[in-house]
Structures are given as C-alpha cells and as structure tokens.
C-alpha cells in the first residue's frame, strides 16, 4: 500500500510538472521589436516599415513603429519611449547619425540590443548595421550620367540632409566618378531628401542655369520634385533627371520619360533582413556586424 501511495505521488508530480511546463510555454511573452523610423512621409521608408512589420508577424514577433517625422528631437523621445516599454530589440533608422548616438547609448545602458538601417550611429554599440554602399550608389548614377551625356555637360546636384552619412557618401561617390570628364557641376544645394524642397530648390537652380543638361538628386523624392520644377519651367525633355531609391513614382517617371534613371536599393529586403537578424540574435545566434544590400541601376531600357 505504501509503495502504491508513493507511485501515485510521483505520477501526480510528473503530471503537474508537465502541465506547468506546457503552461510556461504558453505564457512566454511575444518578442517585441521597436522600429524608430526617420519619416513615413517618404515612400522608401513606408516600404521599409511595411516589410518589417510583415516579416515580424511572419516570425511571430510584434513590431512597434514610431515615425520621427525627420525630427531628431522627436526620435530621441520615441526611442526613450521604446526603452521604457522594455522592447526586446531596437531597430533604428536615424534621422541624424550624430543626434541618435545618445539614444543608442541609453539602449546600451538598458541592455536592449540595437540594429541600425540605412544610417549608422556615430557612437554606441550596435549588433548590426544594414545599408547599401552609398558611395557606390553615387558612382552608379555618375556612370549612367556620363554615358548619357557622352562625358560633357552642365549638371546640378540636389543634396540630402546635411551631415547624413548617406548624403556625404552619395555626393563623394558621384563627384569622384565624374573627375576627368568635362561634366561641370553648376550648383549643389541641399533639399533635405524632400520632394517639395526639391521642387523649390530646383526652381532657383533652373532660373540661374537655363542651359542645364542634367540633375542628380541624392534620392528619388528630390528627383521627383525636380521633375515637377522642370516641367513648370517649360524645359521638359531638355534636362535629364537621376535619383536613388527606385520608389514607385520614380519608376513611373522613368516609364513616361520624365526621369532618366534611378538606383534600386531594395528597402523592403533591407528591413526583412534586419528583422531576421533581430530574431536570430535574440535566439542566441551570431549575426554579421555589417550587411551590404545589393543595388542596380534602373533605366527605361532594363525596366
């Protein structure tokens, strides 16, 4: 009888333990990812956010996306909020590489791992940085432009956000590639990666340079603003326009001949890769510190 009682106790304990283990598995919190994005006014980053959220859902994780509206101050507050929510990992698309540094350091202190996409942080520890080679992007535009202009002409440049690593690299890549040609840079002014600013700045450039042959914009949003200004000035078809990002509107503009070329950098793929790396890292796997996403030049001929 005593042996039977002991056996019953053992079986009951084993059964209880199995129920507890099953219950524990069911009660495990869903992985929480925070995505602090520079702006959702730009279709490029909308694509990135949508792809990231879809990938997180596929991976069984929850992603909170916060839009800084291109304000470093707002982004700092939003990262602080995500840290307070105790997310498992932060994915940051910085408005500014210098301004984001205190936020990354704050995440480090809170033991929340950080992944950066498209723009790096100048300080702090990050698990991984995903980006294109922005210097190469500028070089690819220059190569196409040199071919189209047969090595000579007058060009204007619409620059991205001053000091942004992407803008600096895209400028350097382009300028280095046109050295030794007869291509003259007539004007190089910032339009902050914004379509409306691209339009306004391009109006002024065209007024001062009515003999312009082409314009290189650091992104498609500014390029599309330039297209509008060129059309409004009655110079449609006279000035070739080049951009970077391959957003839908730019592809349409290439189809209808109002833009000459863009460089595709696959924002959706970039964010999917960031989410995959986040999940691997949180599972204890090793991930690469830097990932370069491939690009290609898009023209009417290869659409």
RODO-2510 file (C-alpha; in nm, 4 decimals, decimal comma):
residues 303
     n   res          X          Y          Z
     1     x     0,0000     0,0000     0,0000
     2     x     0,2847     0,2332     0,0901
     3     x     0,4558     0,1650    -0,2451
     4     x     0,1292     0,2341    -0,4292
     5     x     0,0907     0,5668    -0,2470
     6     x     0,4459     0,6726    -0,3381
     7     x     0,3848     0,5776    -0,7019
     8     x     0,0666     0,7890    -0,7109
     9     x     0,2514     1,0877    -0,5647
    10     x     0,5312     1,0545    -0,8225
    11     x     0,2837     1,0278    -1,1092
    12     x     0,0860     1,3275    -0,9829
    13     x     0,4015     1,5358    -0,9502
    14     x     0,5121     1,4370    -1,3004
    15     x     0,1697     1,5223    -1,4420
    16     x     0,1679     1,8586    -1,2593
    17     x     0,5189     1,9342    -1,3837
    18     x     0,4172     1,8615    -1,7421
    19     x     0,1153     2,0906    -1,7078
    20     x     0,3334     2,3629    -1,5568
    21     x     0,5876     2,3294    -1,8386
    22     x     0,3139     2,3472    -2,1008
    23     x     0,1605     2,6447    -1,9242
    24     x     0,5006     2,8159    -1,9081
    25     x     0,5467     2,7745    -2,2822
    26     x     0,2065     2,9257    -2,3492
    27     x     0,2798     3,2193    -2,1170
    28     x     0,6120     3,3134    -2,2815
    29     x     0,5883     3,6775    -2,3907
    30     x     0,5850     3,7522    -2,7623
    31     x     0,9105     3,9012    -2,8896
    32     x     0,8728     4,2789    -2,9025
    33     x     1,0667     4,4841    -3,1584
    34     x     1,0752     4,8629    -3,1729
    35     x     1,1313     5,0380    -3,5065
    36     x     1,2183     5,4076    -3,4848
    37     x     1,1986     5,5377    -3,8427
    38     x     1,3144     5,8795    -3,9607
    39     x     0,9995     5,9627    -4,1603
    40     x     0,6947     5,7953    -4,3101
    41     x     0,6422     6,0882    -4,5460
    42     x     0,8935     5,9202    -4,7785
    43     x     0,7620     5,6130    -4,9699
    44     x     1,1032     5,4482    -4,9312
    45     x     1,0630     5,4277    -4,5544
    46     x     0,6944     5,3351    -4,5824
    47     x     0,8033     5,0307    -4,7837
    48     x     1,0645     4,9570    -4,5193
    49     x     0,8150     4,9810    -4,2308
    50     x     0,5507     4,7685    -4,4046
    51     x     0,8029     4,4988    -4,4949
    52     x     0,9425     4,4968    -4,1417
    53     x     0,6007     4,4647    -3,9803
    54     x     0,5027     4,1843    -4,2192
    55     x     0,8277     3,9977    -4,1529
    56     x     0,7910     4,0408    -3,7757
    57     x     0,4392     3,8987    -3,7952
    58     x     0,5688     3,6059    -4,0004
    59     x     0,8350     3,5432    -3,7343
    60     x     0,5763     3,5543    -3,4543
    61     x     0,7014     3,8854    -3,3177
    62     x     0,5324     4,2187    -3,2521
    63     x     0,6786     4,5367    -3,4033
    64     x     0,6014     4,8876    -3,2799
    65     x     0,6824     5,1502    -3,5467
    66     x     0,7259     5,5155    -3,4458
    67     x     0,7626     5,7975    -3,7010
    68     x     1,0057     6,0784    -3,6092
    69     x     0,8860     6,2996    -3,8972
    70     x     1,2509     6,3887    -3,9651
    71     x     1,2932     6,5435    -3,6187
    72     x     1,5995     6,4259    -3,4199
    73     x     1,4362     6,5531    -3,1002
    74     x     1,1147     6,3604    -3,1633
    75     x     1,3138     6,0486    -3,2469
    76     x     1,5089     6,0760    -2,9200
    77     x     1,1786     6,0931    -2,7280
    78     x     1,0408     5,7965    -2,9210
    79     x     1,3468     5,5814    -2,8539
    80     x     1,3181     5,6743    -2,4860
    81     x     0,9561     5,5564    -2,5007
    82     x     1,0542     5,2259    -2,6645
    83     x     1,3197     5,1715    -2,3968
    84     x     1,0577     5,2398    -2,1273
    85     x     0,8342     4,9784    -2,2923
    86     x     1,1254     4,7370    -2,2481
    87     x     1,1218     4,6115    -2,6068
    88     x     1,3479     4,3141    -2,6721
    89     x     1,5413     4,4840    -2,9513
    90     x     1,5508     4,8259    -3,1208
    91     x     1,5795     4,8751    -3,4971
    92     x     1,6796     5,2340    -3,5673
    93     x     1,6683     5,4331    -3,8894
    94     x     1,8292     5,7523    -3,7571
    95     x     1,7216     6,0977    -3,8686
    96     x     2,0800     6,2022    -3,7986
    97     x     2,3822     5,9831    -3,7257
    98     x     2,5237     6,2188    -3,4622
    99     x     2,1935     6,3014    -3,2914
   100     x     2,0955     5,9358    -3,2484
   101     x     2,4121     5,8497    -3,0532
   102     x     2,2754     5,9351    -2,7030
   103     x     1,9708     5,7162    -2,7746
   104     x     2,1898     5,4209    -2,8713
   105     x     2,3988     5,4699    -2,5567
   106     x     2,0771     5,4783    -2,3497
   107     x     1,9671     5,1489    -2,5071
   108     x     2,3100     5,0034    -2,4296
   109     x     2,2707     5,1010    -2,0631
   110     x     1,9268     4,9367    -2,0592
   111     x     2,0756     4,6173    -2,2116
   112     x     1,8484     4,6480    -2,5151
   113     x     2,0322     4,5408    -2,8340
   114     x     2,0271     4,7790    -3,1324
   115     x     2,0285     4,7258    -3,5090
   116     x     2,0640     5,0265    -3,7414
   117     x     1,9413     5,0511    -4,1015
   118     x     2,0354     5,2956    -4,3825
   119     x     2,2073     5,5401    -4,1446
   120     x     2,4560     5,4467    -3,8762
   121     x     2,5072     5,5822    -3,5257
   122     x     2,8313     5,7684    -3,4621
   123     x     2,8508     5,6290    -3,1066
   124     x     2,7304     5,3327    -2,9043
   125     x     2,7271     4,9579    -2,9624
   126     x     2,5070     4,8096    -3,2331
   127     x     2,4516     4,4428    -3,3085
   128     x     2,4360     4,5016    -3,6833
   129     x     2,4227     4,7813    -3,9390
   130     x     2,2444     4,7222    -4,2710
   131     x     2,2892     4,9578    -4,5616
   132     x     2,3772     4,9928    -4,9231
   133     x     2,7205     5,1174    -5,0248
   134     x     2,6144     5,4807    -5,0638
   135     x     2,9418     5,5722    -5,2333
   136     x     2,8728     5,3057    -5,4934
   137     x     2,5189     5,4439    -5,5391
   138     x     2,6644     5,7832    -5,6336
   139     x     2,9126     5,6121    -5,8636
   140     x     2,6371     5,4147    -6,0392
   141     x     2,4422     5,7346    -6,1083
   142     x     2,7574     5,9053    -6,2359
   143     x     2,8395     5,6145    -6,4659
   144     x     2,4944     5,6304    -6,6275
   145     x     2,5013     6,0100    -6,6487
   146     x     2,8480     6,0145    -6,8087
   147     x     2,7303     5,7634    -7,0677
   148     x     2,4128     5,9619    -7,1424
   149     x     2,5934     6,2968    -7,1701
   150     x     2,8908     6,1437    -7,3519
   151     x     3,1265     6,2822    -7,0918
   152     x     3,0372     6,6507    -7,1037
   153     x     2,7609     6,8812    -6,9854
   154     x     2,6294     7,1009    -6,7074
   155     x     2,4848     6,9279    -6,4018
   156     x     2,3103     7,0336    -6,0801
   157     x     2,3031     6,8289    -5,7602
   158     x     2,0230     6,8141    -5,5027
   159     x     2,1820     6,7012    -5,1773
   160     x     2,0243     6,5068    -4,8901
   161     x     2,0194     6,6039    -4,5229
   162     x     2,3417     6,7907    -4,4400
   163     x     2,5814     6,5722    -4,2447
   164     x     2,3857     6,2499    -4,3034
   165     x     2,6323     5,9721    -4,3838
   166     x     2,4242     5,8651    -4,6843
   167     x     2,4260     6,2166    -4,8309
   168     x     2,8006     6,2600    -4,7799
   169     x     2,8803     5,9243    -4,9400
   170     x     2,6420     5,9716    -5,2346
   171     x     2,7976     6,3093    -5,3028
   172     x     3,1554     6,1821    -5,2793
   173     x     3,0862     5,8796    -5,4976
   174     x     2,9352     6,0941    -5,7714
   175     x     3,1995     6,3678    -5,7633
   176     x     3,4868     6,1191    -5,7637
   177     x     3,3371     5,9347    -6,0606
   178     x     3,2996     6,2450    -6,2796
   179     x     3,6587     6,3579    -6,2222
   180     x     3,8491     6,3651    -6,5502
   181     x     3,5348     6,4255    -6,7557
   182     x     3,4031     6,7515    -6,8989
   183     x     3,0996     6,7461    -6,6736
   184     x     3,0612     7,0694    -6,4778
   185     x     2,8679     7,0907    -6,1506
   186     x     2,6832     7,4207    -6,1882
   187     x     2,5090     7,4064    -5,8488
   188     x     2,4974     7,1722    -5,5497
   189     x     2,2347     7,2576    -5,2883
   190     x     2,0525     7,0677    -5,0143
   191     x     1,6834     6,9820    -5,0426
   192     x     1,6823     6,7559    -4,7344
   193     x     1,5616     6,4422    -4,9156
   194     x     1,2218     6,6118    -4,9527
   195     x     1,0099     6,6276    -5,2701
   196     x     0,8673     6,9756    -5,2135
   197     x     1,2082     7,1173    -5,1212
   198     x     1,3470     6,9517    -5,4322
   199     x     1,0886     7,1416    -5,6357
   200     x     1,1620     7,4794    -5,4709
   201     x     1,5416     7,4460    -5,4881
   202     x     1,5267     7,3228    -5,8469
   203     x     1,3216     7,6263    -5,9491
   204     x     1,6018     7,8536    -5,8280
   205     x     1,8708     7,6423    -5,9952
   206     x     1,6910     7,6477    -6,3311
   207     x     1,6460     8,0225    -6,3140
   208     x     2,0209     8,0673    -6,2640
   209     x     2,1170     7,7897    -6,5093
   210     x     1,8771     7,7771    -6,8071
   211     x     2,1342     7,5731    -7,0033
   212     x     2,1399     7,2831    -6,7552
   213     x     2,1755     6,9344    -6,9048
   214     x     2,1007     6,7116    -6,6069
   215     x     2,0259     6,6955    -6,2353
   216     x     2,1443     6,4327    -5,9901
   217     x     1,9348     6,4035    -5,6729
   218     x     2,0548     6,2038    -5,3733
   219     x     1,7122     6,0383    -5,3596
   220     x     1,4033     5,9939    -5,5763
   221     x     1,1864     6,2261    -5,3686
   222     x     1,4055     6,5245    -5,4571
   223     x     1,4380     6,3974    -5,8134
   224     x     1,0584     6,3933    -5,8473
   225     x     1,0434     6,7475    -5,7115
   226     x     1,2993     6,8442    -5,9750
   227     x     1,0858     6,6813    -6,2463
   228     x     0,7933     6,8993    -6,1428
   229     x     1,0067     7,2164    -6,1471
   230     x     1,1498     7,1307    -6,4886
   231     x     0,8019     7,0742    -6,6264
   232     x     0,6734     7,4012    -6,4739
   233     x     0,9616     7,5926    -6,6308
   234     x     0,8755     7,4639    -6,9792
   235     x     1,2018     7,2654    -7,0018
   236     x     1,0507     6,9165    -7,0028
   237     x     1,2618     6,6835    -7,2148
   238     x     1,5649     6,9152    -7,2008
   239     x     1,7048     6,8206    -6,8576
   240     x     1,7719     6,4565    -6,7638
   241     x     1,6920     6,3615    -6,4034
   242     x     1,8654     6,0942    -6,1944
   243     x     1,7800     5,9685    -5,8454
   244     x     1,8360     5,6887    -5,5949
   245     x     1,5846     5,4509    -5,4288
   246     x     1,3624     5,3225    -5,7148
   247     x     1,0357     5,4195    -5,5423
   248     x     0,7164     5,3531    -5,7395
   249     x     0,6718     5,7158    -5,8513
   250     x     1,0274     5,7212    -5,9842
   251     x     0,9724     5,4006    -6,1791
   252     x     0,6599     5,5561    -6,3317
   253     x     0,8594     5,8694    -6,4160
   254     x     1,1220     5,6572    -6,5931
   255     x     0,8451     5,4827    -6,7874
   256     x     0,6990     5,8127    -6,9058
   257     x     1,0412     5,9617    -6,9814
   258     x     1,0461     6,2396    -6,7206
   259     x     1,3267     6,0687    -6,5261
   260     x     1,6271     5,9056    -6,6872
   261     x     1,7461     5,6638    -6,4173
   262     x     1,7454     5,5645    -6,0507
   263     x     1,9366     5,3192    -5,8338
   264     x     1,7357     5,0416    -5,6721
   265     x     1,8358     4,9652    -5,3136
   266     x     1,5508     4,7344    -5,2050
   267     x     1,4258     4,8876    -4,8765
   268     x     1,1802     4,6034    -4,8179
   269     x     1,4535     4,3413    -4,8401
   270     x     1,6783     4,5510    -4,6158
   271     x     1,4177     4,5611    -4,3384
   272     x     1,3288     4,1942    -4,3746
   273     x     1,6971     4,1143    -4,3275
   274     x     1,7068     4,3384    -4,0181
   275     x     1,4117     4,1544    -3,8605
   276     x     1,5657     3,8167    -3,9429
   277     x     1,8910     3,9263    -3,7770
   278     x     1,6975     4,0542    -3,4740
   279     x     1,5254     3,7190    -3,4252
   280     x     1,8495     3,5250    -3,4703
   281     x     2,0344     3,7455    -3,2219
   282     x     1,7581     3,7146    -2,9628
   283     x     1,7721     3,3371    -3,0101
   284     x     2,1415     3,3444    -2,9202
   285     x     2,2810     3,3144    -3,2716
   286     x     2,5728     3,5187    -3,4061
   287     x     2,4950     3,7783    -3,6749
   288     x     2,7242     3,9799    -3,9032
   289     x     2,8155     4,3265    -3,7759
   290     x     2,7632     4,4800    -4,1194
   291     x     2,5409     4,3807    -4,4109
   292     x     2,5597     4,5463    -4,7537
   293     x     2,2391     4,5200    -4,9573
   294     x     2,2945     4,4852    -5,3354
   295     x     2,1853     4,7551    -5,5839
   296     x     2,1276     4,8010    -5,9562
   297     x     2,0771     5,0943    -6,1931
   298     x     1,7238     5,1160    -6,3339
   299     x     1,6630     5,2790    -6,6724
   300     x     1,3887     5,2622    -6,9336
   301     x     1,5964     5,0040    -7,1208
   302     x     1,6084     4,7492    -6,8332
   303     x     1,2661     4,8017    -6,6715
***
